[in-house]
Amino acid sequence: MTVKNKVQLITYPDSLGGDLKTLQDVLERDFKDIFKGGIHILPPFPSSGDRGFAPLTYLEIEPEFGDWSDIQCLGENYDVLLDLMVNHISAKSDFFQDFLKNGQEAEYADLFLTLDKIWADGEIPADDFEKIFLRRTEPYSDFEVGEAGEKVRVWTTFGKVTPSEQIDLDVNSEATRQLFTEFFENFSKNGVKIVRLDAVGYINKVAGSSFFFVEPEIHQFLDWITELAHSLNIELLPEVHAHYSVQNKLSEKGHWIYDFILPYRVLEALLNKNSIALCDYLRERPAKQFTMLDCHDGVPIKPDLDDLYKSEDARNLVNTCLERGSNLSLIHAPKYHDEDGFDVHQIRGTYYSMLGADDDAYLAARAIQFFAPGVPQVYYVGALVGENDFEILEKGGEGRDINRHNYSLNEIKQEVTREVVQRLLKLIRFRNEYPAFDGEFRVLESSENGVNLSWQKDESFCTLNVDLATMKSIISYRNTEGNDIRYSV
């Protein structure tokens, strides 16, 4: 499987019109020949929560969204990317319900990570607890299991309720690996070309460790699952929010990685009108990456950019975004805060709103993203250049919902006619079609309030020049007739 070096769309199955059939209609009507890199459909599976990220199974599609024939139909025109929450599955899944009913006699008992698999007495020593990279107050949940109602502690990395809805899987058990094999075979049968391994950094639980990206165990697991995926002509995208050195380790082993640093660096350059840190980063970063500016969560800061920012600068950037309506996701464990207490995990809001709803600034941000080496992904709200959805928060939505607006067909028809959206679509077409993006990338010299980037392959050559003082972006390129063309993004 070769990942196409063209722009991909990220969307929920129901966010562009209501279901998968309508998604296909919208793509054909409003985004014809735009997302040639493929479609990342956020979890379309039956789920008990977390907007799909607490899946019951991967063998079915949630009936409200459609069925596997809809995925197959999309796959005829697009490379389809789906998620596998490799760390956990829903507490309401048949697998875990079987365990609750039958205990250790259950068919699926060995799928789950009870604490006695890590510590013989089923209790976490205080010294070990201090080292854990926590995503909730306690990394386990208590359940009554079997006819006798035996109290069992099961590892639950994530979840907003107690006991958690997201039950961690024991990735070292034969039962889990057999289940993953079944899931991947089903993906392959239905034409899925890329699978994102969501939360893969948390899969290995080793006493005395941070329980995050535990080496060498994580590499051993990735070797196994990569061999499985590639045997079925599926490419993998490990999703790891961690210090950039961790991403570099994955890259060095040949894996695709996410560029979780670029969104902050671009935002910082545009808000501060200073390109030095951005250009330095673009010169050094690995090329085999998926790039993004916005997503269903937020703009990452900690731990992805640890050591790459000054807390005072980050606070100022965060405050600007807060003034423009954003909200924050915070790091839970005090041990992982900065010395001065800075604890922002992600800034949540639309990228357009963070940039003050400035059309030129937004198009400059996208142009920089598309010129950065890697496979560009555009979140559906970003594709329609959406603003923060405060209404959904007022109705009781959680903080991340500010950037999860569901568009009706009428809304989509209206939004795509906006000038800024049409400018974005023109830019995407250029990124998809100009051949130089398969060649050599360079960061050209510029002043601190400019970004100058270039690509060249054979006779094809293009440059991007962004003036951060005016937010104007110019692309210059040589066409097939050998003429030099300039256009304002």
N, C-alpha and C positions, 0 to 999 in steps of 0.2 A: 504494500500500500504506500503510495507516494502522496504526501499531503500537498495540495495545490497552493502555490504561492500567490493567492488571491484573497480578496476580502470575504470574511465570513460574517454571518448574522448570529447573534445570541438572542433567543427569545423563549419565554414560557410557551407551552403548547396552546394556551388560551389567551395570550396577551395581544394578539393581532387578529381580532375578529371573533374569537370565542372558542375555536377548536382547531384540530389539525387540518380538516378539509378546508376550512376558511383560510387558514394560514397559507395553504397552497394557492388558493385563489388570489390572496393579497400579494403573494410573491410574484405571480404571473401578471397581475394587473398593474400593481404600483411599483414593483421593484424588478421588472424584467431585466435579466442579464446584469443585475447588480451584485448579488452575493454568489459569485462564481467559485469562491473558496469553500462554500458549504454552509450548512445550517446547524448550529448548536442548539438543540432543543432541551431546555432545562427539564428536569425529571417529569416525564409524561406518565409515570407508572402509578398504580394505586398507592395511596400514601395516607398516613394518619396525622400528618402535620408538617410544619416547616416548609410549606409550599412545595411539597414533593420530595424533600430531602429526608423524610422518614418513610422509605418505601416498604410496602408490604411484600412485594415481589418484583422481579424484573422480567417475568415471563408473560406479563399482561400489560396492556395499556389501559389507563383509567377510561372507562366507557364514556364519561362526559367529554373526553378529548377525542375519542375515536377508537381505532384499533390498529393492529400491526399492518393492515393493508394500507393505511394512511402513511405510515412510516415508509413502507415499500414504495408507495407512489412518490413521495418526496424524494426518495433515494434514486429515482430514475433521472432526476434533473440536478440533484445536489448531493454532495458528500454529507451524510448525516452523522453528527456527533452527538452521542448520548453519555450520560453520567452513570458511573457505578460508584455508589457510596461504599467504598471498599472497607471502611472502618466499622460500619454499623448497618442495622436493619430495624424496622419498626417493632416496637413491643407488641403491636396488634397483628403482626404477621403470623401465619399459620405455624411457622417454624418456632417462634418463641412461645406461642400459645400452647403448642405441643409440649414444650419444656415445662411451662407452668403447671400443666395438668399432670404430666407423668414423671417429672423430675429426671433423675439420671437414667431412668428406663426409657425415656423418650427417644424417638428415632433421631431427632435433631439435637439432642442434649449437648453433643460435643461441638456444636457450632459456636457456643457462647463461652465467654471468658469469665468464669467465676473466680473470685479472689483467691480461693485455695489452689488454683493453678499457678499462682504467682508466689503466694506465701502459704505455707502448709496449714497454718491456723486460721487462714482467711481474714487476717487483720493486717493493716498497713502499719509497719513500724514508723514512729514519729520522724526518724531521720530520712526515711524514704519518702514520706509524705511531703516534706519540705522541698524535695527536689522535683516534684511533679509539676509539669507545665499545665496548670489547671484551666479548664474552660467553664467550669461550674464550681460551686463551693466544695462539693465532694465528687470524686471521679467514679463513684459507684452508686447503685441503687439497691435497696432491699426488697426482695420479693418472697412471697410464701409459695413454696413449690411442692407439687405432689399431693397425694391424698392426705398425708399427715401434716401438711402446711409447714414444712420445714423452712426456716428462714435462711435464704441464700443471698449472698451479696454478688452482684453481677456488675462488671465494669461498664460504665456508661460515660464516655468522654463528654458527650454533648447533651443538650436538652434544657428546656426552660422550666420544666415542671419536675416534681419529685413524687414517685419514681419517674425516671426519664422515659420518654417515648422512643429514644434511639438507643438500641442495645448493641454494644460492641461485639464484633465477631472475632473468634479465635482463628486468625489467619494461618496458624501453624497446624491446625487440625485437618485431618484428611477429609472430614465431612465438609468443612468450609471450602476447601480447594475443589472438591467435587462439585459443590454448588456453584462456585465461580465458573467452573468449566461449563456447566449447564447454561449459565447465563450468557457466557460468551458465544457458545454454539448457537443460542437463540438469536443473539445480536447478528451474528454472521448470516444466519438463515434469512433474516429480515433486512439485509442490505446495509447494516450499520458499518461505517468505514473508520470511525475514530471513537475511542472511549476515553473520557476523562476520569481518572482515578481520584475521586473527590475524597479529601481528608486522609490521603494515604500516609501522611507524615505521622499519624497517630496509631498506626496499626500494631506496632510491636511494643509489648509490655514486658519490660525486663526490670526486675527488682534492683533498686539502687540507681536507676537511670532517671532521666527527665520524662520518660514515656513519650518522647517526641523525637522522631527521626533517629531511632536507635540504630547505631552501626555496630557490626556489619549486617545485622538482621534485615534491615529495610532493603539493602541492596540484594540480598539473597531472595527476598520475596519478589522484588521488581524483576530480577532475572527470570524467575519462574513464570510470572504473569505475562511478561513480555514475550517469552517463548510461546506461551499459549495463544496470545493475541495474534502474533505474527503468523502462526500456523493457520490462522483463520482469515488472514489478509486484513487484519484490523490494526491500526496504529494506536498508540497509547499517548496520553497527555497526563502525566502525574501533576496533581494540584497540591502544592506545598506553600503555605504561608510561613516563611522563616527568614532568618538572616540570609543575606544574599550569598554568603559563602556556601550555604546548604544547596541553594539552587545551582551554584557553580559545580558542586560535586555531582549533581544529577546530569548536568550538561557534559561534564568531562566523561561520563559513562555512556554518552550518546543519546540520552533521553531528550525528548522535547521538554521544554520548561515554559512556565508563564513569566512574562516580564511584569512583575508586580511593582517594579521601581519606576518605570516610565510614567505612569499616571501622575505621581507626585512631582517628578522632575519637570514634566511639561507644565503642570499647574503652577509650580513654583516659578518657572521661567516667565510665564505669561503674567502672573500677578505682580512679580517683583521687577519685571522688565529687565531681566538679567539672565543671560544664556550660559554663563560659564560652567555651572555644575551640570547642566543638561548636556552640553557639548562634550565635556570631559567624560560623562557617562556613556554617551553614544560611541565614543572612540574605543571604549574598553569592553563593552558588554558582549556576551556570546550572541551569535547570530541565529542559532536554532531555537527560536522562541515563538510563542504566540503572544501578540501584543494586544493591549486593551487600554482604554481610558476609563470606561465605566462598566459596571456589571450589576448583578442583582444584589450585591453586598455594598461595597463602597470603595473609596480610594485608600489603598493600604498605606500605613505609616509604620507602626510597630507590629511585629519584629522585622518586617521586610527591609526597612531602611535603617535599622540600628547601625550606628557609626557613620551614617551618611548625611546626617543633618545636625544642626545645633538646636537644642530644645527651644531657645528663644525664637528662632526663625520659624520653627514648626508651629509654635503657639500662635505666632502672628498670622501664619497662613490659615491655621484652623479657625482662628477668630474671624478672619475675613469670610470664610465659608459659613460659619455660624450666623454672621450678620446677614448673609444671603439666604438663610433658611435651612441650612444643613443641620444634621444632628450627628451624634458620635457613637461609635462602638468602642468600648474601653477594654484594656487588658485587665483580667480579673486578679491574677496573682501579683501582690506587691513586689515580690522578688524580681519580677520582669519589668517593673517601672524604671524610668530613668532616675538618676540620682536626685534630680529636682522634682520628682513626682510625675513627670509627663507620662501619660498612660494611654494615649490615643491609638487604638488598633486600626480603625478605619473612619474616614469621613463619609457620611451617608447623605446623598443628595444627587441630583443630576449634574453632570459635568457642565452643561450649559448654564445652569443656575449658579454653580460655583464661579463661573467666569463672568457673572453679572449679566447674563443674557445678552452678551455682546456677540453678534453674528461673526464679525471678523476674527475675534479672539478664538471663537469655537472652531471656525474653519482652519485657523492657524494651528490649533491643537491637533486636529485631525490630519492636516497635511504633514506635521512632524511625525505623528504616529505612523502614517502610511509610508513615509520615507525611511523610518527606522527598520533595519533588517528584521525579518520575521513574518509570520502570518497574521495579518491584522484582523481583529474581531471587533465588530460594532454591535453594542447592545441595542435592543429594539427601541428603547426610549431615546437613545442617542441617535439612532437612524432617523427618527422623527423630530430630533432636536427639541426634546421635551423639557419642561420646567418642573420644579418640585411639586409633588402632588400633596398639598396640605390637607385637602378634603379627606383623603383616605386616613390620614393620621387623626383628624377630628372625629372620624367614625370609629376610632379604637384600634387602628392599625399599629403595628410595631414600627420602630424607627426606620428599618430598611424599606418599608413599604412606600416611603417618600419617592423612591425611584422604581416603583413597580406598577405603574399605572397600566390598567387594561384598556386598550383602545377599541372602540366600536368601529364598525365598517364606515360609518359616516364620519367619525373623527379622523380616521386614516385618510379618507378622500380629501378632507379639508387640509390636514397637516401636510400632505405631500405637495400641495400646490404652493406652499410658502417658499419664498425666494431662497431662504437659507437652506431648506431641505434640498431644493433643486441644485444649489451650488454644491452641497455635499455629494449628491448622486453623481454629478459631473466629475468630482474629484475621485470618487470610488471607481468610476469607469476608467479614468486615466490610470489609476493604480493597477487595475485588473489587466489592462490591455497593452500598456507600454512595455516593450521587451527589455528595457535596460534594468528593470527590477530583478531580473534573473542574473545580473552581472556583478560588478564590483561597487561597493559602497564606500563613500568617503565623507568625512566631516571636514568641510572647507574652513579656512580662516575667516573670522568675522569679528566685529566689535562685540562688546559684552551685551549690547542690546539688539543683536542680530543672530539668526540661525541660518547657516548656509550648508546645505547637504547636496550630495550628488550621487548618481548611479550611472554606470556605463557598461554596455555590453556591445562589443563590435562597433558598429557605426551608430548605435542608439545611445544617446546621452541626454540626461535631464538633470536640472538643478532645482532646488527649492530655496528661496530667499525670503525669510520672515523678518520683518522689521517690528521688533517688540515695542517700539515707541508709538507706532501707528496701528499695529496689528494687521498690517497689510502683508499678504503673501503672494509671491510671484513664482510661477513655475515656468521655466524655460526648457525647451526640448527640441530635438532635431527630428523632423518627421520623415516619412519613408521616401519623400522626394529630395531629402537632403537640405530642406529649408529650416531655418531656425525660427521657432514659434515661441511667443511669450503669452501667458494668460494669467489674469488675476484670479486667484482662487475664490 
